[in-house]
Amino acid sequence: MSYILITLFVIVAFYIYRGYQSRSKNNVILTSSDKKILSDYVHFYRELDEQKKVTFENKIATFLSYIRIEGVGIVIGPLDRLLVASSAIIPIFGFDKWKYNNLTNVLLYPDTFNKDFQFEGAERQIMGMVGEGYMNGQMILSRSALLLGFSNAADKENTGIHEFVHLLDKSDGATDGIPENLMKHEYTLPWIKMVHQEMQRIEKGKSDINPYAITNEAEFFAVVSEYFFEKPDQFKKKHPELYEILAQTFLQDPVQQKA
């Protein structure tokens, strides 16, 4: 076990070093092929008007200029980079200038992994995580889960968005489900009240929100944010109060901003 942890530490340290190098000024320009990938795979982008599509593209390019995306056991391609970047941009699309200062690298694993960061063998249930401690500034995503999140337009789940919402939550210093850097103060108490009320409904089987949301307040925020961006019309219809607070928090209304 100690050998595994030492090896992992060396790998992560290497990626941190490479990440800091990559944060120097790397200009990224999206090609026509990149834009086609966005149109084919990212329904959020596809539903924007032409002007907002350009804004989205520019934000993608900026993100890719300062965040390094590395494959562990896989070769990273344009689709991987664009889906990771889209996962990051969708939640902060409403902000003029937002930079993920608490992130340096995204490590993409081929599949789900376990608590020892192994993506082969048993007990591989983790689809993504935001690093803590010696892994601070790192995110690990399962490539298979990332692709599934953008390929299944019929569901309410998106692992990439989920993990980047955790990063937004963490930006105030605590991953607690109350994004103080984003949420207006007057919404905080109503939000906490709604979270606990909806958790009770989920426990009783009276809510269509993924039961994983009752794990804790941080997971609730990430899960409902996935739903908010993936199926906004359905979420607004079934959870209008939650929708309104999230629209104020993310400074965007996915239902209204469709082309």
Buried (B, 14 or more C-beta within 10 A) or exposed (E): EEEEEEEBEEBBEEBBEBBEEBBEEEEBEBEEEBBEBBEEBBBBBBBBEEEBBEBBBEBBBBBBBBBBBBBBEBEBEEBBBBBBBBBBBBBBBBBEEBEBEBBBBBBBBBBBBBEEBBBEEEEBEBBBBBBEEEBBBBBBBBBBBBBBBBEEEEBBBBBBBBBBBBBBBBBBEEBBBBBBEBBEEEBBEEBEEBBEEBBEBBEEEEBEBBEBBBEEBBBBBBBBBBBBBBBBEBBBEBBEEBBBBBBBBBEBBBBEBBE
